Amino acid sequence: MNASMLSHILFSCLLLSVQAEYCGVREIIRYVQHLLGDSSVSCPCRQTAVSSCSCLPIPEHGHELACFVDGTKHLMENNKSSNQVITRLYWTFQALLDRNLCKRLAHGDQCQYETKGNVEEFLKKILTTYQEIDKFNV
């Protein structure tokens, strides 16, 4: 094995280790803070068919990422304005789950929750989860 091949292998390993820890923390925090600034997110959760307000899963520990995928997918599919930020969040969470990129979040592949909440409560759960991760990145 020559030096060029060895340096390529070492560089590839470094990229994989950095990628395995990618959680998109600051990007996700920024997106969620933007969404929380929208007054429509505080609408109450009603689980009736006539309600225009979403009831989203508030995940149990270890199932955050799967629930974030499910919740943002629901928002994306039911948001009449087709909010680009919600779409970006959904695809970011889906990629993190599919590729097992964020090692700091446990990866239960099924969303498990004890309660549901409105959009604001769901977004605040995302925010607090990612703020906790951000504390350890400093």
VENVEN-V225066 format. One line per field, one symbol per residue. phi: phi as a letter, one per 30 degrees, with the letter a starting at -180 (. if undefined). A space follows every 50 residues. Layout:
phi: ???
This chain:
phi: .dddddddddddddddddddcdbiedddeddddddddddddcdddbccdd dccdccdcddejbedddddddddedddccddhdddddddeddddddddch dcddcdcddcdbacbcbdedddddddedddddddeddd
